[in-house]
Amino acid sequence: MLQSYNVIVLTVTAALLAWKGFYTAQTLGLTALALPATLIGAQVGMLVFRRLSDDQFRVALFGLMLFSGSILALRELV
């Protein structure tokens, strides 16, 4: 259910942004280029999520957050 909700919200948002003229030809081209990788990544993520226990997921999430935050902090220092 949550995934369906996200798809609906993101579709409505994209439609409203298009209606307001926020998309250029370049934006649409880059979006079309990124869409296949995004869909594949989402499916791989769901497969991994289903195989992890709650504790494993929590550890993986915290690890990714720590890694991401560290990269952002290092980028600001350099």
C-alpha positions in Angstrom: 0.0 0.0 0.0 2.7 2.5 0.9 4.4 2.0 -2.5 1.2 2.6 -4.3 0.6 5.8 -2.2 4.1 7.0 -3.2 3.5 6.4 -6.9 0.3 8.3 -6.8 1.7 11.2 -4.9 4.8 11.5 -7.1 2.7 11.2 -10.3 0.3 13.9 -9.2 3.3 16.1 -8.2 5.0 15.5 -11.6 1.7 16.3 -13.4 1.3 19.5 -11.5 4.9 20.6 -12.2 4.4 19.9 -15.9 1.1 21.8 -15.9 2.9 24.8 -14.4 5.7 24.6 -17.0 8.6 23.6 -14.8 9.9 21.0 -17.2 12.2 21.8 -20.2 13.1 19.4 -23.0 16.4 18.8 -21.3 14.7 17.9 -18.0 12.4 15.5 -19.8 15.3 13.8 -21.7 17.3 13.4 -18.5 14.3 12.0 -16.7 13.7 9.5 -19.5 17.3 8.5 -19.3 17.2 8.0 -15.5 13.9 6.2 -15.4 15.0 2.6 -16.3 17.8 2.7 -13.7 15.4 4.0 -11.1 12.9 1.3 -11.7 15.5 -1.4 -11.6 17.0 0.0 -8.4 13.6 0.1 -6.8 12.9 -3.6 -7.6 16.4 -4.6 -6.3 15.8 -2.6 -3.2 12.4 -4.4 -2.6 14.0 -7.8 -3.1 16.8 -7.0 -0.6 14.3 -5.5 1.9 12.2 -8.6 1.8 15.2 -10.8 2.7 16.3 -8.8 5.7 15.0 -9.1 9.2 13.9 -6.0 11.0 17.2 -5.9 12.9 19.3 -6.3 9.8 17.3 -3.6 8.0 17.8 -1.2 10.9 21.6 -1.8 10.9 21.8 -1.4 7.2 19.8 1.8 7.3 21.9 3.3 10.1 25.1 2.2 8.2 23.9 3.9 5.0 22.9 7.0 6.9 26.3 7.2 8.6 28.1 6.6 5.3 26.0 9.3 3.5 26.5 11.8 6.3 30.2 11.2 6.4 30.5 11.7 2.7 28.6 15.0 3.0 30.7 16.2 5.9 34.0 15.3 4.0 32.8 17.1 0.9 32.3 20.3 3.0 35.7 20.0 4.6 37.6 19.5 1.3 
